[in-house]
């Protein structure tokens, strides 16, 4: 914990990570200040990437987003927003062409371009190429905490800086989930799907070579990777493995899809814990280990047509549980599976094993460990959050710490997805604004203006 003088620039809000969640919040902060003709909260977002990118290693040609374009960064909050997908299309000169597509589901590449278009307009609020290395509370002599020090490293030159935050919003996304006891390698033999395109292009650039690939996973990413490989590596031998009997289609039916409506957040948050857990579990197939039905039909048709041709280069193996990965001499890898039907071990050798095994979010993100003594925990050891996505602080801890994407167990399945970004960002903004209007800082016996006003002349990072 840090004590003593308040050195460093002070911001009303510091955001860790600048993916879609914090991008939506940045758009809300800018737009709300303009519409209210009020002073904008002094804000700094910190992002380790060199530029805005949304899952860049999974931007396959032809893949589409899995939600309506109307669930963009702003429309559910403000249909007249200048940051909407429709305004993006108008400025790009493609509005009438998109309408003629007769779809609500843009390509993933186009939606990423839309996000980048919004991010470029908010470029003054973010520092790219800066990774947060420490988040520390600053105690005064009475043991109270009014500020959080955020230390971050410039990845270009290795230098470190720090600033002070009156409030913090944490939105770093999930980290790659790997099978227990397994790690990735730097040579392309074992890697997670989150790095797919960069890894495959670096280590397997010859698309005409007879590479051997093994894919592990049963969700959308696993099947997309399977399709990408057999379409782009015609000579490759590809084995897709999954622990269950078959790929499960994502439940996108009309009634079930209402679980992603914004008002469901209130409903789920207010439920008794056991009821909420049961309801979330019953609808896991809306998002987890689930695949678009149209994609499943395409892959099944490909497998059938190859069977007619007598082509056995690609296959799907079900009921195989990955137990171990063994690195072999000569740059190969041996995957040790357990066949759940035969109750026997099986080995498959390949040039590369691709782990499409999803992402995970810890109950207390490691970067927030230093704050944990000031924040309450729930019965599962996770940070306790209120309805506004705010970690509940102990007495004497004044900063508001908001979590975006870490509240699924209390706020519902939409928390880690894109559906509620506009509404959630407005709820967080309203809490920040309420605090911003009320705060006065006691310094040397004198009352100072709220931080946003006092430091407005310093601009943003």
C-alpha positions as CSV (number, residue, x, y, z in Angstrom):
1,X,0.0,0.0,0.0
2,X,1.2,3.5,-0.8
3,X,1.1,6.4,1.7
4,X,2.1,10.0,1.8
5,X,2.0,12.7,-0.8
6,X,-0.2,12.7,-3.8
7,X,2.3,12.7,-6.6
8,X,1.1,12.2,-10.2
9,X,-1.7,13.5,-12.3
10,X,-5.2,13.0,-10.9
11,X,-8.1,11.7,-12.9
12,X,-11.7,11.3,-12.1
13,X,-11.5,7.9,-13.7
14,X,-8.8,5.6,-14.9
15,X,-9.8,2.6,-17.0
16,X,-7.7,-0.6,-17.3
17,X,-8.2,-2.1,-20.7
18,X,-9.8,-0.5,-23.8
19,X,-11.8,-3.2,-25.5
20,X,-15.5,-2.8,-26.4
21,X,-16.7,-2.4,-22.7
22,X,-14.5,0.6,-21.9
23,X,-14.9,1.9,-25.5
24,X,-18.7,2.0,-24.8
25,X,-18.0,3.8,-21.5
26,X,-15.7,6.3,-23.2
27,X,-18.4,7.1,-25.8
28,X,-20.9,7.6,-23.0
29,X,-18.7,9.9,-21.1
30,X,-18.0,12.1,-24.1
31,X,-21.6,12.1,-25.4
32,X,-23.2,12.7,-22.0
33,X,-21.0,15.7,-21.3
34,X,-21.9,17.2,-24.7
35,X,-25.6,16.6,-24.3
36,X,-25.7,18.0,-20.8
37,X,-23.3,20.8,-21.8
38,X,-21.4,20.0,-18.7
39,X,-17.7,19.4,-17.9
40,X,-16.4,16.1,-19.0
41,X,-15.0,13.7,-16.4
42,X,-11.2,13.7,-16.6
43,X,-10.5,10.2,-17.9
44,X,-7.6,8.1,-18.9
45,X,-7.9,4.6,-20.4
46,X,-4.8,2.4,-20.5
47,X,-4.4,-0.4,-23.2
48,X,-1.4,-2.6,-23.8
49,X,-2.2,-3.1,-27.5
50,X,-0.7,-0.7,-29.9
51,X,-4.1,0.2,-31.4
52,X,-7.7,-0.8,-30.9
53,X,-8.3,-4.4,-31.9
54,X,-11.2,-6.7,-31.1
55,X,-10.1,-10.4,-31.2
56,X,-7.8,-9.7,-34.2
57,X,-6.6,-13.3,-34.3
58,X,-10.1,-14.6,-34.9
59,X,-11.2,-12.2,-37.7
60,X,-11.8,-14.9,-40.3
61,X,-13.2,-13.9,-43.7
62,X,-16.8,-14.7,-43.9
63,X,-17.5,-15.0,-40.1
64,X,-20.3,-12.8,-38.7
65,X,-21.0,-11.4,-35.3
66,X,-23.6,-13.3,-33.3
67,X,-25.8,-10.4,-32.3
68,X,-27.8,-7.7,-34.1
69,X,-25.9,-4.6,-35.2
70,X,-28.5,-2.7,-33.2
71,X,-26.6,-3.9,-30.2
72,X,-23.7,-1.8,-31.0
73,X,-21.9,0.5,-28.5
74,X,-24.6,3.1,-28.2
75,X,-28.0,2.5,-29.8
76,X,-29.8,0.9,-26.9
77,X,-28.7,3.9,-24.8
78,X,-29.2,6.6,-27.5
79,X,-30.6,5.6,-30.9
80,X,-29.5,9.1,-32.2
81,X,-25.9,8.7,-31.2
82,X,-23.2,9.8,-33.6
83,X,-21.2,6.7,-32.6
84,X,-23.8,4.2,-33.9
85,X,-23.1,1.5,-36.4
86,X,-25.6,3.1,-38.9
87,X,-23.7,6.4,-38.7
88,X,-20.5,4.5,-39.3
89,X,-22.0,2.9,-42.4
90,X,-23.3,6.3,-43.7
91,X,-19.8,7.9,-43.3
92,X,-18.2,4.8,-45.0
93,X,-20.6,5.2,-47.9
94,X,-22.0,1.7,-47.4
95,X,-25.4,2.3,-45.8
96,X,-27.6,1.4,-48.8
97,X,-25.4,-1.5,-49.7
98,X,-25.6,-2.9,-46.1
99,X,-29.4,-2.5,-46.2
100,X,-29.5,-4.5,-49.4
101,X,-27.7,-7.4,-47.7
102,X,-30.9,-7.9,-45.7
103,X,-29.1,-9.0,-42.6
104,X,-28.8,-7.9,-39.0
105,X,-25.4,-9.6,-38.6
106,X,-22.4,-7.8,-40.1
107,X,-19.1,-9.6,-40.6
108,X,-16.8,-9.8,-37.7
109,X,-14.2,-7.8,-39.7
110,X,-16.7,-5.0,-40.4
111,X,-17.8,-4.8,-36.8
112,X,-14.1,-4.6,-35.7
113,X,-13.7,-1.7,-38.2
114,X,-16.7,0.0,-36.7
115,X,-15.2,-0.3,-33.2
116,X,-11.9,1.2,-34.6
117,X,-13.9,4.0,-36.1
118,X,-15.4,4.9,-32.8
119,X,-12.1,4.5,-31.0
120,X,-10.4,6.9,-33.4
121,X,-12.8,9.6,-32.4
122,X,-12.0,9.0,-28.7
123,X,-8.3,8.7,-29.2
124,X,-7.6,11.5,-26.7
125,X,-9.0,9.5,-23.9
126,X,-6.6,6.5,-24.2
127,X,-2.9,5.6,-24.1
128,X,-2.2,2.6,-26.3
129,X,1.0,0.5,-25.8
130,X,0.8,1.0,-22.0
131,X,0.4,-2.0,-19.7
132,X,-0.8,-1.5,-16.1
133,X,1.7,-3.1,-13.8
134,X,0.3,-2.0,-10.3
135,X,-2.8,-0.7,-8.7
136,X,-2.3,0.6,-5.1
137,X,-4.5,2.3,-2.6
138,X,-3.1,5.4,-1.0
139,X,-3.9,5.7,2.7
140,X,-3.9,8.9,4.6
141,X,-2.7,9.1,8.3
142,X,-6.2,8.1,9.5
143,X,-6.1,4.9,7.3
144,X,-8.7,6.2,4.8
145,X,-8.2,5.8,1.1
146,X,-9.3,8.6,-1.3
147,X,-7.1,7.8,-4.2
148,X,-5.7,4.8,-6.1
149,X,-2.3,5.0,-7.7
150,X,-2.1,3.3,-11.1
151,X,1.4,2.5,-12.4
152,X,1.8,1.6,-16.1
153,X,4.7,0.7,-18.4
154,X,5.3,2.2,-21.8
155,X,5.9,-1.0,-23.8
156,X,7.9,0.9,-26.5
157,X,10.7,2.0,-24.2
158,X,10.1,0.2,-21.0
159,X,9.7,3.4,-18.9
160,X,7.1,3.6,-16.1
161,X,4.7,6.3,-15.2
162,X,1.9,6.6,-12.6
163,X,-1.2,8.6,-12.1
164,X,-3.9,8.9,-9.4
165,X,-7.4,7.8,-9.8
166,X,-10.4,8.8,-7.8
167,X,-12.3,6.0,-9.5
168,X,-11.3,2.9,-11.4
169,X,-13.0,0.8,-14.1
170,X,-11.5,-2.6,-14.7
171,X,-12.3,-4.2,-18.1
172,X,-9.4,-6.4,-19.2
173,X,-11.5,-9.3,-20.5
174,X,-10.8,-13.0,-19.8
175,X,-7.5,-14.8,-19.9
176,X,-6.9,-17.9,-22.0
177,X,-8.2,-21.0,-20.3
178,X,-5.9,-24.0,-20.7
179,X,-6.5,-27.6,-19.7
180,X,-5.0,-28.3,-16.2
181,X,-1.3,-28.7,-16.2
182,X,-0.8,-27.6,-19.8
183,X,1.0,-24.6,-21.2
184,X,1.5,-23.0,-24.7
185,X,4.8,-22.9,-26.5
186,X,6.6,-20.2,-28.5
187,X,7.2,-22.4,-31.6
188,X,3.6,-23.0,-32.7
189,X,3.3,-26.5,-31.4
190,X,0.8,-25.6,-28.7
191,X,-1.2,-22.4,-28.7
192,X,-4.6,-21.0,-27.7
193,X,-7.2,-19.9,-30.2
194,X,-6.9,-16.3,-28.9
195,X,-3.6,-16.1,-30.9
196,X,-4.7,-18.2,-33.8
197,X,-4.1,-16.1,-36.9
198,X,-0.8,-14.7,-35.8
199,X,0.5,-18.1,-34.7
200,X,-0.7,-20.0,-37.8
201,X,0.7,-17.4,-40.2
202,X,4.0,-17.3,-38.4
203,X,4.7,-21.0,-37.9
204,X,2.7,-22.5,-40.8
205,X,3.0,-20.0,-43.6
206,X,3.2,-22.7,-46.3
207,X,-0.5,-23.4,-46.9
208,X,0.2,-26.2,-49.4
209,X,2.3,-28.3,-47.0
210,X,1.0,-31.5,-45.5
211,X,0.7,-30.1,-42.0
212,X,-1.0,-32.1,-39.2
213,X,-3.2,-30.3,-36.8
214,X,-5.3,-31.3,-33.8
215,X,-8.0,-29.0,-32.5
216,X,-9.3,-29.3,-28.9
217,X,-12.7,-27.7,-28.0
218,X,-16.4,-27.9,-28.7
219,X,-17.4,-24.2,-29.0
220,X,-17.8,-21.7,-31.8
221,X,-14.1,-20.9,-32.0
222,X,-13.1,-24.6,-32.3
223,X,-15.5,-25.2,-35.3
224,X,-14.5,-21.9,-37.0
225,X,-10.8,-22.9,-36.7
226,X,-11.6,-26.3,-38.1
227,X,-13.3,-24.8,-41.1
228,X,-10.6,-22.2,-41.6
229,X,-7.9,-24.9,-41.7
230,X,-9.6,-27.2,-44.1
231,X,-10.4,-24.3,-46.4
232,X,-7.0,-22.7,-46.4
233,X,-4.7,-25.8,-45.9
234,X,-5.9,-28.2,-48.6
235,X,-3.1,-30.8,-48.0
236,X,-3.4,-30.7,-44.2
237,X,-4.5,-33.6,-42.0
238,X,-6.9,-32.2,-39.4
239,X,-8.4,-33.8,-36.4
240,X,-11.1,-31.9,-34.4
241,X,-11.6,-33.4,-30.9
242,X,-14.3,-32.7,-28.4
243,X,-15.0,-34.2,-25.0
244,X,-18.8,-34.5,-25.5
245,X,-20.7,-36.6,-28.0
246,X,-21.5,-33.9,-30.5
247,X,-21.2,-30.2,-31.1
248,X,-24.2,-28.4,-29.5
249,X,-26.0,-25.7,-31.4
250,X,-26.3,-22.3,-29.7
251,X,-29.8,-21.7,-28.5
252,X,-30.8,-18.5,-30.3
253,X,-34.5,-18.9,-30.2
254,X,-36.7,-15.9,-29.6
255,X,-37.9,-16.6,-26.0
256,X,-34.5,-17.8,-24.7
257,X,-32.7,-14.8,-26.3
258,X,-34.6,-12.5,-24.0
259,X,-32.2,-13.5,-21.2
260,X,-29.9,-11.0,-22.8
261,X,-32.3,-8.1,-22.5
262,X,-31.1,-5.3,-20.2
263,X,-34.0,-5.6,-17.8
264,X,-32.9,-9.2,-17.1
265,X,-30.0,-7.8,-15.2
266,X,-32.3,-6.4,-12.5
267,X,-34.3,-9.7,-12.4
268,X,-31.2,-11.9,-12.1
269,X,-29.4,-9.7,-9.6
270,X,-32.5,-9.7,-7.3
271,X,-32.9,-13.5,-7.4
272,X,-31.8,-15.7,-4.5
273,X,-28.3,-16.9,-5.2
274,X,-29.3,-20.6,-5.7
275,X,-32.1,-19.6,-8.2
276,X,-29.8,-17.3,-10.1
277,X,-27.1,-20.0,-10.4
278,X,-29.7,-22.5,-11.6
279,X,-31.1,-20.1,-14.2
280,X,-27.7,-19.2,-15.6
281,X,-26.6,-22.8,-15.7
282,X,-29.8,-23.8,-17.6
283,X,-29.0,-21.3,-20.3
284,X,-25.2,-21.9,-20.7
285,X,-25.9,-23.2,-24.2
286,X,-26.7,-19.7,-25.4
287,X,-23.0,-18.9,-25.2
288,X,-20.7,-21.6,-23.9
289,X,-19.6,-24.7,-25.8
290,X,-22.2,-23.8,-28.4
291,X,-22.0,-23.3,-32.2
292,X,-24.1,-21.5,-34.7
293,X,-26.5,-24.0,-36.4
294,X,-25.7,-22.7,-39.9
295,X,-21.9,-23.3,-39.3
296,X,-22.6,-26.8,-38.1
297,X,-24.5,-27.5,-41.2
298,X,-21.7,-26.2,-43.4
299,X,-19.1,-28.3,-41.7
300,X,-21.2,-31.5,-41.7
301,X,-21.8,-31.0,-45.4
302,X,-18.1,-30.7,-46.0
303,X,-17.3,-33.8,-44.1
304,X,-20.0,-35.7,-46.0
305,X,-18.8,-34.6,-49.4
306,X,-15.3,-35.6,-48.5
307,X,-16.6,-39.0,-47.4
308,X,-18.2,-39.4,-50.8
309,X,-14.9,-38.6,-52.5
310,X,-13.0,-41.0,-50.2
311,X,-11.0,-38.1,-48.7
312,X,-10.1,-38.9,-45.1
313,X,-7.8,-35.9,-44.5
314,X,-10.2,-34.3,-42.0
315,X,-12.3,-35.8,-39.2
316,X,-14.2,-35.0,-36.0
317,X,-13.5,-37.3,-33.0
318,X,-15.9,-37.1,-30.1
319,X,-15.7,-38.3,-26.5
320,X,-12.0,-37.7,-26.3
321,X,-10.7,-36.0,-23.2
322,X,-7.2,-34.4,-23.5
323,X,-5.0,-35.5,-20.6
324,X,-1.5,-34.5,-21.5
325,X,0.7,-32.9,-24.2
326,X,4.1,-34.2,-24.9
327,X,6.7,-32.2,-26.8
328,X,8.7,-34.5,-29.2
329,X,12.0,-34.1,-30.9
330,X,11.8,-32.7,-34.4
331,X,9.2,-30.1,-33.5
332,X,6.3,-32.4,-33.1
333,X,3.8,-32.8,-30.3
334,X,1.9,-35.9,-29.0
335,X,-1.5,-35.4,-27.5
336,X,-2.6,-38.0,-25.0
337,X,-6.4,-38.5,-24.9
338,X,-8.7,-40.7,-22.9
339,X,-11.5,-42.2,-24.9
340,X,-14.6,-41.9,-22.8
341,X,-16.4,-44.6,-24.7
342,X,-13.7,-47.2,-24.9
343,X,-12.3,-46.2,-21.5
344,X,-8.8,-46.4,-23.0
345,X,-5.9,-44.1,-23.7
346,X,-5.2,-42.8,-27.2
347,X,-2.4,-40.8,-28.7
348,X,-2.4,-38.5,-31.7
349,X,0.8,-36.9,-33.0
350,X,0.7,-33.6,-34.9
351,X,2.7,-30.6,-35.9
352,X,0.4,-28.4,-33.7
353,X,-2.3,-28.7,-31.1
354,X,-4.7,-25.8,-31.1
355,X,-6.5,-25.2,-27.8
356,X,-10.0,-23.7,-28.4
357,X,-10.7,-24.1,-24.7
358,X,-12.3,-20.7,-23.9
359,X,-11.5,-18.0,-21.4
360,X,-11.7,-17.6,-17.7
361,X,-12.1,-14.7,-15.3
362,X,-10.9,-15.0,-11.7
363,X,-13.0,-13.9,-8.8
364,X,-10.4,-11.3,-7.9
365,X,-8.2,-10.2,-10.8
366,X,-4.5,-10.3,-9.8
367,X,-4.1,-6.6,-10.5
368,X,-6.7,-5.9,-7.9
369,X,-5.0,-8.0,-5.2
370,X,-3.6,-4.9,-3.5
371,X,-7.1,-3.5,-3.1
372,X,-8.6,-6.8,-1.8
373,X,-8.3,-5.9,1.9
374,X,-10.5,-2.8,1.3
375,X,-13.2,-4.6,-0.7
376,X,-15.8,-7.1,0.5
377,X,-15.8,-10.7,-0.7
378,X,-18.9,-12.8,-1.4
379,X,-19.4,-16.4,-0.2
380,X,-17.3,-17.7,-3.2
381,X,-14.3,-15.6,-2.5
382,X,-15.1,-13.2,-5.4
383,X,-15.4,-9.5,-5.1
384,X,-18.8,-8.5,-3.9
385,X,-20.5,-6.2,-6.4
386,X,-23.6,-4.1,-6.2
387,X,-26.2,-3.7,-8.9
388,X,-24.1,-0.9,-10.6
389,X,-21.1,-3.3,-11.1
390,X,-19.3,-1.6,-8.3
391,X,-17.1,-3.5,-5.9
392,X,-18.4,-3.0,-2.4
393,X,-15.8,-1.2,-0.3
394,X,-15.0,-1.4,3.3
395,X,-15.5,1.7,5.6
396,X,-12.9,4.3,4.8
397,X,-12.4,3.2,1.2
398,X,-13.7,6.0,-1.0
399,X,-12.8,5.2,-4.6
400,X,-15.4,3.5,-6.7
401,X,-14.1,0.4,-8.5
402,X,-16.2,-0.9,-11.3
403,X,-15.9,-4.3,-12.9
404,X,-16.9,-4.8,-16.5
405,X,-17.1,-8.5,-17.6
406,X,-16.4,-10.0,-14.1
407,X,-20.0,-10.1,-12.8
408,X,-21.6,-13.0,-14.7
409,X,-22.4,-14.9,-11.5
410,X,-24.5,-11.9,-10.1
411,X,-25.6,-10.0,-13.2
412,X,-26.2,-12.8,-15.8
413,X,-24.9,-14.2,-19.0
414,X,-24.8,-10.9,-20.8
415,X,-22.1,-9.6,-18.5
416,X,-19.2,-11.0,-20.6
417,X,-20.9,-10.4,-23.9
418,X,-21.7,-7.3,-26.0
419,X,-25.5,-7.1,-25.5
420,X,-25.6,-4.7,-22.5
421,X,-22.6,-2.5,-23.2
422,X,-24.6,0.7,-23.9
423,X,-26.9,0.3,-20.8
424,X,-24.1,-0.8,-18.5
425,X,-21.9,2.1,-19.5
426,X,-24.7,4.5,-18.8
427,X,-25.3,3.0,-15.4
428,X,-21.6,3.3,-14.5
429,X,-21.5,6.8,-15.9
430,X,-24.5,7.9,-13.7
431,X,-22.7,6.6,-10.6
432,X,-19.5,8.4,-11.5
433,X,-21.4,11.6,-12.2
434,X,-23.3,11.5,-8.9
435,X,-20.0,11.1,-7.1
436,X,-18.4,13.8,-9.2
437,X,-21.0,16.4,-8.2
438,X,-20.7,15.6,-4.5
439,X,-16.9,15.2,-3.9
440,X,-14.9,17.8,-2.1
441,X,-11.3,17.1,-1.2
442,X,-10.0,18.2,2.2
443,X,-6.4,19.3,1.8
444,X,-4.4,21.3,4.4
445,X,-7.6,22.5,6.0
446,X,-9.0,24.0,2.7
447,X,-11.8,22.7,0.5
448,X,-10.8,22.1,-3.1
449,X,-13.0,21.8,-6.1
450,X,-14.0,18.4,-7.4
451,X,-11.1,16.7,-9.2
452,X,-12.7,17.1,-12.7
453,X,-12.8,20.9,-12.3
454,X,-9.5,21.3,-10.5
455,X,-7.5,19.4,-13.1
456,X,-9.4,20.2,-16.2
457,X,-6.6,22.4,-17.5
458,X,-4.2,19.4,-17.5
459,X,-6.1,17.7,-20.3
460,X,-5.9,13.9,-20.8
461,X,-3.2,11.4,-21.3
